[in-house]
Amino acid sequence: MKKRVISAVILILLALPLILEGKTVFALGIGIIGLFALKEMIDLKKSHGNIPPFMSLIFYFTFLLILYLTPFEYSKMDGINYQMLGFILLLYLMPTMVYAKKNNYKTSDAFYFLGVTFFLGLACHTVILSRVHSLGLFLYLLLIPVLTDTFAYFMGRLIGKHAVAPNISPNKTIEGCILGSICSTILSSVFYLYFVSKMAFFPLFIVTLILSIAGQFGDLLFSKIKRENEVKDFSNLIPGHGGILDRFDSFLNVSIVFLLLMSYITF
């Protein structure tokens, strides 16, 4: 527990100046964090074969392309077009022919990492986009999964009886998940109204609730990935906490859903 607390304090001290700066340095910081997260996915050996070093470099390059190609503006989400999608597809699939003899880079690996790099790239891009828009919006999106996980844990310990997904995360309960989302939605919505922007409470409540539920699905998704790969943590990068994906799994999924919602709702 002591190691966990010390690591958390160090992380906050490192993250605080990046978050407050909120522009180029923050964007570079998120890029570095994303690269470590991608490395954690590359290091999972049961989801794919041993990836050749050259292909790992291609994955890192593609992640950075997705992350930085599109401007960080709501009105200019047009960097990844069909031509770019086609280029990335060929970049991932054609090398499978080169590595066919050694069979250490298969088409299944290519499609796996297409999903991985797009998920991480889009999620990290949205995190930067939210902070560029405003500090309040970034903190609102960060607050949702943090409060959801916290309340779900304590409510689950207090009154939880029914496991929500026993084969994935046996300690998560239906009662904890429901109360966690309700408490987080109320508090995060109030935060938004006071520190971000004025908005009708009911639609804000619904949007926040959707993002809270998305965070819980993200937690379960990455728990399933760990179970499929028979690992407890994605890495030991953060002492007492595991890896990047162990800490930010919910937040990444919240970011992806926010990316879908922001085209239809003015935040």
N, C-alpha and C positions, 0 to 999 in steps of 0.2 A: 504493500500500500504506500509506503514511504517513497519508493522508487517511482510509483505512478504519479504521486502528487508533485514530486520534484520535476518529472518530465513535463507535466502539464504546465507548471509555472514557467519553465524554460521555453516551452512552445508559445505561450502567451506573450512572453517578453520578446521573442523573436518575431512573432506575427504582428504585434501591435504597431511598430513603425511602418511596416509594409502596408497594413490596412489604412492607417492614417494618411500615408503618402498617396495611395490610391490611384496612381497612374502608371507610368512606365515601370517603376521598380516593383509595384504590386503585380503587374502583368508578367514580369520576368519571374517573380517568386512563384506565382501560380503555375507557370510553365515548368519550373524545376520540380515542384511538387507533383505535377502531372507526369513528368518523366519517371520519377520514382514509383508512382502508382503503376505506370505501364511496365516497368521492370518487374514489379511484383507479379503481374499477370504473365509475363514472359517466363518467370521462374517457376510457375506451376507446371509440373511435369506430367500430371495425369490428364490434363485437358488437351495436351498437344505433345508433339515429339520434341526432341532437342533442336531448338531453333538455331540455324547457322548464324554466326555473328553478323554477316552481311545483311541478312534479312532483319535482324534486330535493329540495325541501323536504319533500314528502310521504315520500320515501324515507328521509330523515334522521329524520323524526318516527317512522316505522314502526320503524326500527332501534332507536331509543331506547325505544319502546314494548315491543318484544320483549325488549330488554336489561333493563329495569328493572321491568316489570310484575309478573313472578313473583318472590316472595321468594327470597332466596339461602339456601334451606334444602333439604336432601335430602327432607324430608317434605312440602314444599309446592310441588311442581313442577306447579302447576295454574293458572297465570295465563293462559296462552294456551289458550282453549277454542274450541269450534266457533263460538260467536257472534263471538268476536274474529277467528277465521279468516275468517268470512264478511264481517265489516266491512273487513278488510284487502284481501280479494279485490275487493270493490266499489270501495274507495278507489283501487286500482290500475287496474282495468279500465274503470270508467265514464268517466273522463276521456279515454279514447281516442276517444269520440264527439265531445267538445268540440274535440279537436285534429285531427279527421278532414280538415278542409279543407286545413290546412297540411301534414298528413301527417308531422308531426315527433314524434308519439308514437303508436306502433302497438301492436296487441295483443301482438306478439312482444316489444316492449320491456317491456310490462307483465309478461309472464310471466318474462322474463329477470330483471327486478329483484325479482320475488317470490322467486325462488330466491336471488338475491344477498343481499337483506336478511335473509331467514330464516337463511341459512348463517352470515353474519357475526353476526347477533343471537344465535343459539343458541350459537355458538362463544365469543363474548365473555362471554355470560352464564355459561357453564360455567367459564371462566377465573376469573371473580369468585367463583363458587360454590366452586371448589377452594381458593382463598385464604382465604375466609371460614371454610371447614372447618378448614384448618390450613396453616401455612407449609410444612410438610414435604410435604403432598400437592401443593401448587402447584409446589414445586421438583421433585418427582418427575415431574410431567407435563411440566414445562419441560425437564428433563434428558433425557428420552427422545429427542425430536427433535434436540436439540443434539448428543448423543453419537452418535446414528444418522447424522446428516449428516457429522459430523467423521470417524468411523471409515469410513464409506462412501467419503468423498473420498480419504483416505489409502490405504485398502486397494485402492480402484479404481486409484489411481495406481501402486501397488506391483505388484499382480498381475492387475488387471482386463484382460480381453481381449474379452469379449462385451457389446455394448451392450444395455441392458435395454429401451430405447425409443428407437431411433435417430432416429425422426421427431419426437420430442418433446424429448428431452434426450440428445444423442449422447455426452456425456461420462460419463453414468452407466452403470456396468457391473453385470452380474448378480453377479459376484464381490464387488464393493464393497458392493452392496445387501445381500447375504446376510450377509457378515461384519460389516457395519455394524450390522445388526439384532441379530445374535448378541451382539456385544460390548456394545452399548447395553443389551440386555435383561438381561444378567448384571449389569452395573454399576448400572443403575437399580434392579433388584430388590434388590440388596444395600443400596443407599441407602434404599429403602423399608423394609426390615426393621430398619435401624439408626435411622432418623430419622423414620419415620412411624408404623408400627404392626407388630405381629407378625402374620404370616400364613403359612400353609403355602407352602413355596417353590415347589412345582410349579404350583399354580394361579396364583400370583403371576407366575411365569415366563411362563406362557401368556398371561396378560392383558397383561403388559408387551410381549411379542413382538407381540401383535395391535396394540397402540398404536404400536409402532415401525414396523410395516409400514404402518399407517394414515398415519403421518407421511411415509413415502416416497411413498405415493399422493398425499398432499396436495401435495408438492413437484412431482410430475409433473403433477397437475391444473392447478396455477397456471402451470407452464411451458407447458402446452398452451394456456392462455388467452392467454399472451403471444405465442406463435407465431401463434395465430389472429388476433391484433391487430397482428402485425408490430412488436412493441416489445421492446427488450432488458430494460427495467425498467418496473415499474408507475408509478414517478415518480422524481424526484431529491430527494425530501424528506430522505433520509439520505445525505450525501455519502460516496461510496465503497461504499454498500450498496444504493442504489436506494430503493424505497418501503417502506411498511409491509408490504405483501403479499409483497414479496421476502424480507423477514426472518422473517415469522411464518406463512408458508404451511403449513409442516409442523405447527407448533404448533396452528393453527386446526383442522386435520383431526384431530389427536390429541384435541383437546377435544371435537369432535363424536362421535367413537367412544367416548370416555370417558363422555359423556352417555348413550349407549346402554347401556354396560356397568354403570353405577352402580346401575341399578334391580335388577340381578341379583346383584351382588357387593358385599359390605361392605368398603369401603376404610378 
